[in-house]
Amino acid sequence: MYNVENKKNNNYVSVFDDFNNFFENALAKEMKTNIVDNGNSYHLACEMPGVKKENIKINFENDTLTITVNKNNNNKEEKKNYIVKERYESSLKRSFYLEDVDANSIKAKLEDGILNITLNKLEEKKTPKKIIVIE
């Protein structure tokens, strides 16, 4: 029979566990985002695999769009004797400076693990040309 207890205490295994955890945590902290300027609007597409919309908070203040994600597995379970535990809980916050945005027109939709946000730009206030007469 395979003895799990002995493997857990083996230094060789723990070195690789730390190595794997380093890369897992580094990758978990990314929110890969594309931002496109469509002329009259911006479009953001953020990867959010496995995240539910109730775990996402979006704020727009001082020309800055901030996205905060709290990803949890809803596993508020008692301690178990895990052999492998790769699922994790994490939180992440990213901010993007986007000037001339109409804050009242921002729309967001989470679909297939992608958060799509559309931010319409403010309409340019065209100042009529005026000829100034010199006195």
N, C-alpha and C positions, 0 to 999 in steps of 0.2 A: 504494500500500500504506500502511496505517495504521502510524505509527511510535509504538509504546508508550513507548519511552525518552523521547521529547520530552514526552509528556503527563505522565509521572511527575515531571519536573523543573519543570513549569509551576506557579508559585505559586498561580494561581487554582484549580487542581485540588486542591492540597494544603490550601488553606483549607477547602474543602468536605469533604475527607477527615477533617480534624481535627474539623469540626463533626459529621459522621456518627459518628465514633469516640466523641465525647463522649456522645452520646445512646445509642449502643450499649452503652458501658461502664456508664452510669447504669442502664439497664434491666436489664443482665445482673446487677447487684448486688442485685436485689430477689428476695425469696422471699415472694410473696404468700400470706398465710396467713389462714384463718378459724378461729376458736376458738369452740366452742359448749359451754355448760354444760348438760348433760342432766340435772342433778339429782344422779344417783349416779355420773356420769362426765363427763370432758371429751372432746371430739372436735376434733382439729386436722386441717385439710386444707390442705396446702402444694402450690403449683404447682411442679412439677419437670420441665418439658418437656425431653426429650432426655437425662435423667440416668438412669444405670443404678444399680440398688440397691447394687452393690458400691462406688459412689462416695459413698454416704451413710453418715454415722456419727451415731448418736443416743445421747446420754447423759442420765441423770437423776441429779442430785446436788444436795443442799441445796435441795430444792423447786424446782429449776430444770431445765427441759428444754432441752437444747442440741442443735441440728441443724447439722451441718457437711457441706457438699457440696463436692466437688472435681470440677468438670465439665471433662473434657478430650475432645478429638476423636480420641484415639489416633493422631494423625498425627505420629509421631516420624519424619518423613520429612526427607530432605535439602532444602536450600534449593531453592526453585523460583522461577521468574520469574512471580510472580503478577501478573495484571492487576487482579483484584479479590480481596480476602481478607476475608470477612465472618464466617467461623466463628472462634470464639475459645475460649480456655481461661480458666476462672475458678474461684475458690473463694469460698465464702460461709458465714457462720456467723450463726445467730440463736439467741437464748435467750428463753425464756418462763418467768416465775415462776408456778407453779401449786401452791398449798399444798394440803395434805390429800390427796395422791395416794398410792395403793398402788403403790410402785415395782415390786413383783413381778408386777403384772398388766398392765403396759404392753404393748400390741401395736401393730405397725406393718405396713403393707402398701403397696407401690407399685404403682399400677395406672393405666394410661392417662395417665401424666405427673402424677398426683396422689399425694402421699404422705399416707396416712390414718393417724393415730395415735389410739388410744383409751387413755385413762388413767382407770382406775377410781379413785374416791375411797375413802379409808379409811372404814370403817364407823364411825359415831359410837358412842363408848362411852357408853352411857346409864348414868348414875349413878342408882341407886335413890334415891327420895326418902326422906329420913329426918327425922323430927321430933326436934328437939333439946329436951330437957327442961332447963329452967333450974333450977338448984339453989338 
